[in-house]
Amino acid sequence: MHRPILASIYSQAFQHNLNRVRELAPESKIWSVIKARVYGHGFEAALKGLNSTDGFALLDIQDAVWLRGHGWQGRILLLEGLFHENELDLAQELRCDLVVHCEAQLEWLERYFNSRNKTFSIFLKMNTGMNRLGFRPEAYRIAFHRLHALGYRMHHMTHFANADQVNCLPTVGEQLDVFTQATEGLDAPTSMANSAAVLWHRNALGDWVRPGIMLYGASPTGLYADIEHANLKAVMQLRSEIIDIQELQKGERIGYGGRYEASEGMRIGVVACGYADGYPRQAEDGTPVWVSNGLQDSKGVICPLVGRVSMDMLTVDLRNAPNAKIGSVVELWGDQVPVDEVARMGDTIGYELLCAVAPRVPVAIV
């Protein structure tokens, strides 16, 4: 028998969340963002659960190779463009759309056209205030004309720095004004909105939206309360089992460093999941863990984590689950425990936990 930990990926939840994006942005096409190994969910799951998307957006051209090799015939966008000029022929063979964000990439494409007489679909990226990638507005129009004159199929693109924040600069409105002014008179489709913009800035959607974290059922802000009423579903459920139960007396301590002291006699469940599986070591006492109250009871209850998370195990207070036994199922995050809540108690964000599930954790695509 294998160690009981398992990450289940629910294809129907993927499809449900994609449908929610369509409801929120009905006039836009969708790039489903699947970088970082599909936010830790795996490319097989994306092909199964997101196959009705208009296109996949990712970083590594080798991931595009995988998608084509496994039958994906739709569009693929390389979100940071190409990293080396010698990848252009492969990108052409794979029929990739390219983001272009700097002068070097622009020059590669000019040389490519002159030597091959071939073009790409281009998403030209403007730096409207995030100051990460993209041409500044004063240089953007020149870059646009250089590629447009060669016959490249042009799109306008930018990225919002604070669509998930209030009163942070630059605001979505400020960036949108810069973008609108710089593209005035340059007729081309637009791509602006990430998950946060799709959820909260409907005036900034554009012709192509680029949802990421919302497709996985987690919050752009890192707070589950912010998306609780958005009708999204968790795609990943991380589960394990209780592998031992300790009976503690008042005053006894738990785990490394003895962080938690029993306030009374209590049962402690030892769960087969630790930081080597991707659970946050810094999770505080009180982090919610769902425990089935018995071997077959699917109703279950929330029990608090107690004591420091170790490499392979964590411990939970079973006073809320008096019938829990060795073998009782435990959900670390998923339908019962939002990943954002675990992340908040571990001083991180749901993105990181989903992306950081360890390779040793088995995955089942449901």
N, C-alpha and C positions, 0 to 999 in steps of 0.2 A: 504493500500500500504506500501511496505517496503522502508526503506531508500535506495536511488538509487545506492549505491556503490556495485560493483560486480567484482570478480576476475574470468575471463574466462580462462580455460585451454584448449589449442588446441591440440588434439591428433595427428592430421596430422603434426603439427610442431614437436612434439616429434619424430614421425617416420622419418620425413625429417632429423632431426639432427642425429638420429641413423644411417641413411643411409650415411650421410656425414662421420661419424666415420668409417664405413665400406670402404668407398672410400679412406680414408686417411690411413687406416691400414688394407689392404685387406688380409694380411696373418695372422692376429691376431683374436682371439676370444674376445668377449666383455663382461666385467662385467659392467653393467649399475649401476652407484652409485646412490642409492636412500635413503641415510641416511637423517637425519633431516626432517623426514616426507616428503621425496621426494623433498628436498629443498623448502619446503612450498607448493608443488603442490598437495600432497595427493596420497595415494597408489592406489586408484581407477583409477586415471589418469595414473599412471605408468603402471598398468596392461593393460589399454586400448591402450596407445600410444607406449609403449615399449615392447609389447609382443613378438616381434621377436628377442629380445636380446638373447645372449647365457646364461646369468645369471644375477641375481640381487645381488648387494653388499650393505650391510647395517650394522647397529651397533647392534640393539636390537633384541634378539632372539624372543621377543614377536611380532616383525614385521614379522619375518619368520613364526610364527604361523599364522598370518593374511594372508600372501601370500598363504600358503598351504591351509588354510581354504577357500580361494576364488579361488582355482583351479589352482594355479601356480604349474606346475610339473617340471620346469627347475631347474637349479642349483641356490643355494643361498650361498653367501659367507658372513661370519660374519667378518667384517673388523678389529675388535679389538679382535677377538676370543671370548672366554667365560670369563665372569667376576667372575663366581663361579664354583667350581668343580661339584656341584650338578646339573648343567645344562647339563652335558654331555649326559645323557640318552635322554633328550628332543632333543638335537641337533642331536643325532643319529636317533631318530624317524622322525625328520624333514628332514633328509638327507642333512645336512648343510656341506659345506666346511668351514674349520676353519683356520683363521690366528693364528699363534703361534709366539709370540714376546718376551716371557720372560721365565725364568727358572721355575716359578711356573706353568705355563700352560704346559710346557714340562713334569713336574712331574705328573700333573693330567693325562695326556695322557698315561704315562707309567703305572700308577696304573689302569687306565681304561682298558687297554689291558690285564693286568694281572688278572683283576677280571671279565671281560666280554668277552675277546678274540674277540673284535671287533675293527675295525679301521675306520679312517676318511680320507678324502682327505684334505691334509694339505698344506697351503701356509706359508712357514717358512720365517719370515721377518728378513731381514738384515738391521742393522743400518749402512748405507754407508756414513753418514755425516750429516744427518738432526738432529740426537741426540734427537729423540722423542721416537719412539718405535723400537724394534728390537735388535737382537743379534749383538754384534760387530763382525767384520770379523774373528778375531782370535778365537772366541767361536762358530762361525756359523757352521763350518764343524762338530764339535763334536755333536752339537744339531741335525744336519741333520742325522748323522749316528745313533744316539740313536733312532730316530723315524723310519728311513728307515729300521733298523734291525728288528723292530717289525711288519713291513708290511704296515705301513702308506704310503699312496699314496702322494708322495712329489712333491711340486712346490717351486721354488725360487721366493722371492718377495722382493722388496725394494720400497722406495718412494723418489721422487726427491724434494729437498728443493727449488730449484730456476729455474725450467723449464720455468717459466714465467718471468724471470729476465735476464738482461744482466750484466755481470761483477760483479755478486754476488757470494760469495763463500759459500759452495762448488758448483762448476759448475756441470752441467749434465755430462759432459765428465769425470770429476774427480770421481763422484759417480759411473758412469758406469764402469770405470777402476777398482775401488775397488770391485764392484759386480762381474765383470768378473773373476778377479783373485781369489776371495774367492770361487767361484762356479766351478772353473776349475776341470774337471774330475768327477763332481757330476751330472750325467745325470738326468735332470728333466725339465719340462716346466718352463717358466719364466713369471713374471708379474711385470712390472715396470712403464708403462706410464700412467700418469694422463692426463687431458684435454690438458694442456700446452705442454706436450711432444708429444701428438698425433698431435697437430697443428704445432709444430716448431722443433721437434727433432725426425725425422723419423728413425734415427739410434738407437733409444732407446725404441722401441716399445715392444718387447718381444712377447711371445705366447698369453698372455692375456693382453689387455689394460683395463684401469679403468677410462673411461671418467665420469666426473661429470658435472661441470658447463656448458660445451659446449652442453650437451644434452638439456639444458634449454634455450639455445640461448644467453647466456651471456659470458662475457670475463674472462678468467683466470687472466688477469692482472688488471682487474677493469676498463680498458679503452676500450670503444666501438670501437674506431679507430683501435685497434689492431686486431679485428675480423671482421671489416666491409666488407672485401672481402672474408671471409671464407664461405659465403653462408649458414649461420645458420639462423634459424627463432626463434623469441621470442615465447615461449610456453605460458607464462602467460601474459594476458592483464588486467591491473587494471583500471577500468572505474568508473566514477560517473557522476553527473550532476551538473549544476549550480542551486543553490536553492534560490539565491537572487542576485540582482544587486544594487550596491551603486553608486551614482553619486557624485564624489569628486570634490571639488574646489582646485585650486592651493594652496599649503601650508598645506592642511589637511593631517593627518597621518592615517596609517592603523594598526589595531590590537594591540596585547600586545606589550608594549615597544615602540610603534610608530616608528618601525624601518624604515619604508618606508614613505617618504614624496612625495606627488603628485607634480610633476613639472609643471603641467597644469591641466585644467579640464579634467577628465577622468572617464571612467566606470570601475568599479571593480566587477568581478564575484566572488561570494562566492560559493565554491565547497564543497560538502559533503564528505570530506576526511580529516583526521588529523592524528596526531601521534598515537592515539589509534587504528587506522586502520593499522599501520605499515609504514606510510609515514614518512620520516625522519624530525624530528623537526628542526634539524640544517640546513635544505635546505636553500640555499642562495637566495636572490633576483636574478631573472633571470633564475632560474631553469626552464627548458622547460616543458610546459603543452600543450597538444593538445586540442583544443576547436573546436567543430563543429560550423560553422558560421551560426547559425540558428537551428531550431529544426530538419530538415531533411537533411541538407547539410552534406554529409559524407566526403566531401573533407577536410574541416577544415583547421586550421592554428595553428602554434605554438604561444602561448602567454606566457609571463614570469610570474612566481610566484612573488608576491610582498607582503612584510610583513611576520611576523613570523607565522609559522604553529602552529595552536592550536590543542587541543585534538580531535575535531570533524570536523574542517573546515580548509580550506586554501583559499587564495585569489589570483586572477590573474588579470593582466592588460589586459583589453579587447580592447585596441585601435587597435589591429590587427584583431579583430573579431567584427566589428560594428553591425553585425546582430545577434550576440549571444543573447539568451533569457534565462529566467528561464526555465529549462528543457533541455537546450542544453547539448549534451553529451560531456564529458571530458575524455581524456585518460591520466592517471597519468604515466603509463609506458606500453609498449607493442610494437606493430608494428610501431607506429609513434614516440614514445619517448623511446629510449633504456633505460632499467633499469640501465645500467652502467652510463649513463649521469646523471640521477637523483642521483645515489649514489655518483658520483664525486662531484656534487654540495652540497651534504650533508656530505662530508668528510668521506665516508665509501665505501663499495664495493657492487656490485650487489648481491653477495651471501647473504649478511646480509638482504637486503631488501626483497628478495624472501623468505628467511626462516622466516622472521619476520612478514609476513602478519597476522593480528590478527584473532583469531577465530571468532570474530563477523562479519567478512567480508564474505558474501555468496560466494560460489564457484559453478561455472557451468562448467562441463566437456563437451566440444564440440566435 
